[in-house]
Amino acid sequence: MNRQLIGFLLCVVFVLTLGVMPAQAQKKKKVKEVIPVPVRSITIAPVDGNQEKQIIRSSRMIDSLVEANYRKQGIEPNEMATDEQFIRRTYLNIVGAVPKFKQARVFIRSGSKDKRKKVIDKLLEDPGYASHNYNYWADILRVSDRITNNVPGRPYAEWVKQSIEENKPYDQFVYEMLSAEGKIYDNPAAGYILRDSGMPLDAVNNTVRVFLGTQIGCAQCHDHPFDRWTQKEFYQMAAYSYGALTNRSARDKMFGGKNIVAKMREELKSVDEKFDGGGKYNRFLNANLREVFDVKRNLVLPHDYQYDNAKPKQKMEPHAIFDPQPVVKAGDSPRVVIAKWMTSRENPRFTKTIVNRLWKRAFGLGLIEPVDDMRDDTVATNPELLDFLISEMHRLDFDMKEFMRIIYNTKTFQRQATFVEVEMGTDYHFPGPILRRMSPEQIWDSFITIAVTPPEEYQREPAAIQSNLLNIDLTSVTAEEIYQRDVELRRVTSGKFRNARDKSYKHQGLLLVRASELPQPVPPAHFLRQFGQSDRETIQGNFNGGSVPQILQMFNGPLTHLLLHEKSNLVFNVQAQKKDKDRADAIFLSILSRYPSDEEREIALAEFRANGSAGYGNVVWSLVNTREFLFIQ
């Protein structure tokens, strides 16, 4: 299908909607009555009003360190970003979507001298802040709706989201995951360890990579060929957490030595005449055996260990890969010991890794690249700046929101983007943020923001709805209770129940809500996956490259059509303007967060005159298919 035909079809849709939409349809419609579902109470932690003066001092210090590096490297910084560039970049960075039409217009028109500082603070207190940050951490932590067979991941996902909403200190956030015990229903942070159930050695590599920015995985099988880590050191590090088990035996002594699953299956046959003793009740029986608990278990080297610093099958005593070594206190389990060590300020790479990751979130590149492959000889592009960022994170007691608040208030962040591609291995000295393509979630959430009113009102049902039914005590539960819980669980998870609630938020089968409120991850054929959302099997598996399916989605996909729907927020805002000039401005502000240039406005007006109402559709279609829409300047 060629471009002209696609454009014609889109325009026909737009003409029909403009021509037949009655006056009352232009008003914001109330959501139809649906089956009531409890929702979580969401409160976003505010910024710290007492930090305002220190925020300015710290941001100026960052600028001075960056500018000193400009002089040292002979670099000219980029010009300061325009208000249009700043407002779009800041919204995409903080809440993960472009600003709404009125938000962009009000900011650009404002003459307030401190409007940039004010909008940063406002967005850091917006629910979109938690939503966007959740997408980032879900990608790193590989958050999924299913942890293992029969064990739901929703409690863990919700815990991650709530930790961001309440602005939990980063060191506490990580410590709670690494030291968690129990079932995911009772302690959702246990989802982190359950995520790698049965793979204790792989879990060590993932943990060190994510939280210490270091890759030791190669040393699991042999001495690392490119770094200093030996296989023995890997096993010594793994010895700390090797005693953490994630699956209790059905014959555990707590069940009297009998196979509790087999016993309950036999009893269930008496209350469920259709039950044949198979897997129907596994999400109650087997799933409640999945929990994190510690035992004394020795880790030994492989039988074919080949190095002369130890012997095959030799027991490994715990020893951390970095100094200073952990301090063992009475009563501490080895896993608690290593969790405290890993999240300590004295750990040489814990704080360095998180400040480097957060710097990259703002600028597109870290002071150290790759962010998860630091080595002893790694040098930051600006060592003095990295040291200062580390000291700030410590001063803030690992408050990530206040840390990012400082960065967003710097001149460095507020400079125009660098359009030249930075080749891998080349030092970048931050004359401004680099030009980046939106993440899959930013693209999706931007479409939703432009079209849907209001896009943020929907949230997934609380994990407790299922967790309270699934969480049973196998030592005392009866078959009748399991049967009744299963009946209720099937009711509240049925397609009929869910569709009754979701249908008011759907368009052509797509649930039009923020990416953070969709299934984790969405199915492979979904818009988000086509644009590169991770399958959550690998750390930071998001992909931001182009593809043919993406082109087809942008040219003629459901979301592109959604912009022209009669109930679209974009259509409402365009029709609210009386003059064609103002309608052109509304389209540009809604999609690109800026006014059109004189030349662009004339082209748009000419299109309106030549094609009537269809011209609006042509302009909309053209703008969403520009690089300017898909990239963050």
Secondary structure as the mmCIF struct_conf table of DSSP 4:
data_model
#
loop_
_struct_conf.conf_type_id
_struct_conf.id
_struct_conf.beg_label_comp_id
_struct_conf.beg_label_asym_id
_struct_conf.beg_label_seq_id
_struct_conf.end_label_comp_id
_struct_conf.end_label_asym_id
_struct_conf.end_label_seq_id
HELX_RH_AL_P HELX_RH_AL_P1 ARG A 3 VAL A 20
HELX_RH_3T_P HELX_RH_3T_P1 ALA A 23 GLN A 26
BEND BEND1 LYS A 27 LYS A 27
HELX_LH_PP_P HELX_LH_PP_P1 LYS A 28 GLU A 33
HELX_LH_PP_P HELX_LH_PP_P2 ILE A 44 VAL A 47
HELX_RH_3T_P HELX_RH_3T_P2 GLY A 49 GLN A 51
HELX_RH_AL_P HELX_RH_AL_P2 GLU A 52 GLN A 73
TURN_TY1_P TURN_TY1_P1 GLY A 74 GLY A 74
HELX_LH_PP_P HELX_LH_PP_P3 GLU A 76 GLU A 79
STRN STRN1 MET A 80 MET A 80
HELX_LH_PP_P HELX_LH_PP_P4 ALA A 81 THR A 82
HELX_RH_AL_P HELX_RH_AL_P3 ASP A 83 ILE A 94
TURN_TY1_P TURN_TY1_P2 VAL A 95 VAL A 95
BEND BEND2 GLY A 96 ALA A 97
HELX_LH_PP_P HELX_LH_PP_P5 VAL A 98 LYS A 100
HELX_RH_AL_P HELX_RH_AL_P4 PHE A 101 ARG A 109
TURN_TY1_P TURN_TY1_P3 LYS A 113 ASP A 114
HELX_RH_AL_P HELX_RH_AL_P5 LYS A 115 LEU A 124
TURN_TY1_P TURN_TY1_P4 GLU A 125 GLU A 125
BEND BEND3 ASP A 126 ASP A 126
HELX_RH_AL_P HELX_RH_AL_P6 PRO A 127 LEU A 141
TURN_TY1_P TURN_TY1_P5 ARG A 142 ARG A 142
BEND BEND4 ASP A 145 ASP A 145
STRN STRN2 ARG A 146 THR A 148
TURN_TY1_P TURN_TY1_P6 ASN A 149 ASN A 150
STRN STRN3 VAL A 151 PRO A 152
BEND BEND5 GLY A 153 GLY A 153
HELX_RH_AL_P HELX_RH_AL_P7 ARG A 154 GLU A 165
TURN_TY1_P TURN_TY1_P7 GLU A 166 ASN A 167
HELX_RH_AL_P HELX_RH_AL_P8 TYR A 170 SER A 179
STRN STRN4 GLY A 182 GLY A 182
TURN_TY1_P TURN_TY1_P8 ILE A 184 ASP A 186
HELX_RH_3T_P HELX_RH_3T_P3 PRO A 188 ALA A 190
HELX_RH_AL_P HELX_RH_AL_P9 GLY A 191 LEU A 194
TURN_TY1_P TURN_TY1_P9 ARG A 195 GLY A 198
HELX_RH_AL_P HELX_RH_AL_P10 PRO A 200 LEU A 212
HELX_RH_3T_P HELX_RH_3T_P4 GLY A 217 GLN A 220
TURN_TY1_P TURN_TY1_P10 CYS A 221 CYS A 221
BEND BEND6 HIS A 222 ASP A 223
BEND BEND7 PRO A 225 ARG A 228
HELX_RH_AL_P HELX_RH_AL_P11 GLN A 231 ALA A 238
TURN_TY1_P TURN_TY1_P11 ALA A 239 GLY A 243
STRN STRN5 ALA A 244 LEU A 245
TURN_TY1_P TURN_TY1_P12 ALA A 250 ARG A 251
HELX_RH_3T_P HELX_RH_3T_P5 LYS A 253 PHE A 255
TURN_TY1_P TURN_TY1_P13 GLY A 256 GLY A 257
BEND BEND8 LYS A 258 LYS A 258
HELX_RH_AL_P HELX_RH_AL_P12 ILE A 260 VAL A 271
TURN_TY1_P TURN_TY1_P14 GLU A 273 LYS A 274
BEND BEND9 GLY A 277 GLY A 279
TURN_TY1_P TURN_TY1_P15 LYS A 280 ASN A 286
HELX_RH_3T_P HELX_RH_3T_P6 ALA A 287 LEU A 289
STRN STRN6 VAL A 292 VAL A 292
STRN STRN7 PHE A 293 ASP A 294
STRN STRN8 VAL A 300 VAL A 300
TURN_TY1_P TURN_TY1_P16 HIS A 303 ASP A 304
TURN_TY1_P TURN_TY1_P17 ASP A 308 ASN A 309
BEND BEND10 ALA A 310 ALA A 310
TURN_TY1_P TURN_TY1_P18 PRO A 312 LYS A 313
HELX_LH_PP_P HELX_LH_PP_P6 GLN A 314 GLN A 314
STRN STRN9 LYS A 315 LYS A 315
HELX_LH_PP_P HELX_LH_PP_P7 MET A 316 PRO A 318
BEND BEND11 ILE A 321 PRO A 324
HELX_LH_PP_P HELX_LH_PP_P8 GLN A 325 VAL A 328
TURN_TY1_P TURN_TY1_P19 ALA A 330 GLY A 331
HELX_RH_AL_P HELX_RH_AL_P13 PRO A 334 MET A 342
TURN_TY1_P TURN_TY1_P20 THR A 343 THR A 343
BEND BEND12 SER A 344 SER A 344
TURN_TY1_P TURN_TY1_P21 ARG A 345 GLU A 346
BEND BEND13 ASN A 347 ASN A 347
TURN_TY1_P TURN_TY1_P22 PRO A 348 ARG A 349
HELX_RH_AL_P HELX_RH_AL_P14 PHE A 350 PHE A 363
BEND BEND14 GLY A 364 LEU A 365
BEND BEND15 LEU A 367 PRO A 370
TURN_TY1_P TURN_TY1_P23 VAL A 371 ASP A 372
TURN_TY1_P TURN_TY1_P24 ASP A 376 ASP A 377
BEND BEND16 THR A 381 ASN A 382
HELX_RH_AL_P HELX_RH_AL_P15 PRO A 383 ARG A 395
TURN_TY1_P TURN_TY1_P25 LEU A 396 ASP A 397
BEND BEND17 PHE A 398 PHE A 398
HELX_RH_AL_P HELX_RH_AL_P16 MET A 400 TYR A 408
TURN_TY1_P TURN_TY1_P26 ASN A 409 ASN A 409
BEND BEND18 THR A 410 THR A 410
TURN_TY1_P TURN_TY1_P27 LYS A 411 GLN A 414
STRN STRN10 ARG A 415 ARG A 415
HELX_LH_PP_P HELX_LH_PP_P9 GLN A 416 ALA A 417
STRN STRN11 THR A 418 THR A 418
BEND BEND19 VAL A 420 VAL A 420
TURN_TY1_P TURN_TY1_P28 MET A 424 GLY A 425
BEND BEND20 PRO A 431 GLY A 432
HELX_LH_PP_P HELX_LH_PP_P10 PRO A 433 PRO A 433
STRN STRN12 ILE A 434 ILE A 434
HELX_LH_PP_P HELX_LH_PP_P11 LEU A 435 LEU A 435
STRN STRN13 ARG A 436 ARG A 437
HELX_LH_PP_P HELX_LH_PP_P12 MET A 438 SER A 439
HELX_RH_AL_P HELX_RH_AL_P17 PRO A 440 ALA A 451
BEND BEND21 VAL A 452 PRO A 454
TURN_TY1_P TURN_TY1_P29 PRO A 455 GLU A 456
BEND BEND22 GLU A 457 GLU A 457
HELX_LH_PP_P HELX_LH_PP_P13 ARG A 460 PRO A 462
TURN_TY1_P TURN_TY1_P30 ALA A 463 ALA A 463
HELX_RH_AL_P HELX_RH_AL_P18 ALA A 464 LEU A 470
TURN_TY1_P TURN_TY1_P31 LEU A 474 SER A 476
HELX_RH_AL_P HELX_RH_AL_P19 ALA A 479 VAL A 492
TURN_TY1_P TURN_TY1_P32 THR A 493 THR A 493
BEND BEND23 SER A 494 SER A 494
HELX_RH_AL_P HELX_RH_AL_P20 GLY A 495 ASP A 502
HELX_RH_3T_P HELX_RH_3T_P7 LYS A 503 TYR A 505
STRN STRN14 LYS A 506 HIS A 507
TURN_TY1_P TURN_TY1_P33 GLN A 508 GLY A 509
STRN STRN15 LEU A 510 LEU A 511
BEND BEND24 VAL A 513 VAL A 513
HELX_RH_3T_P HELX_RH_3T_P8 ALA A 515 GLU A 517
BEND BEND25 LEU A 518 LEU A 518
BEND BEND26 GLN A 520 PRO A 521
HELX_LH_PP_P HELX_LH_PP_P14 VAL A 522 PRO A 523
TURN_TY1_P TURN_TY1_P34 PRO A 524 ALA A 525
BEND BEND27 HIS A 526 HIS A 526
HELX_RH_AL_P HELX_RH_AL_P21 PHE A 527 GLN A 530
TURN_TY1_P TURN_TY1_P35 PHE A 531 GLY A 532
BEND BEND28 ARG A 536 THR A 538
TURN_TY1_P TURN_TY1_P36 ILE A 539 GLN A 540
HELX_RH_AL_P HELX_RH_AL_P22 VAL A 548 ASN A 556
HELX_RH_AL_P HELX_RH_AL_P23 PRO A 558 LEU A 562
TURN_TY1_P TURN_TY1_P37 LEU A 563 LEU A 564
BEND BEND29 HIS A 565 HIS A 565
TURN_TY1_P TURN_TY1_P38 GLU A 566 LYS A 567
HELX_RH_AL_P HELX_RH_AL_P24 ASN A 569 GLN A 575
TURN_TY1_P TURN_TY1_P39 ALA A 576 ALA A 576
BEND BEND30 LYS A 578 LYS A 579
HELX_RH_AL_P HELX_RH_AL_P25 ASP A 580 LEU A 592
BEND BEND31 SER A 593 ARG A 594
HELX_LH_PP_P HELX_LH_PP_P15 TYR A 595 SER A 597
HELX_RH_AL_P HELX_RH_AL_P26 ASP A 598 ASN A 611
TURN_TY1_P TURN_TY1_P40 GLY A 612 SER A 613
HELX_RH_AL_P HELX_RH_AL_P27 ALA A 614 VAL A 624
TURN_TY1_P TURN_TY1_P41 ASN A 625 ASN A 625
BEND BEND32 THR A 626 THR A 626
HELX_RH_AL_P HELX_RH_AL_P28 ARG A 627 LEU A 630
STRN STRN16 PHE A 631 ILE A 632
#
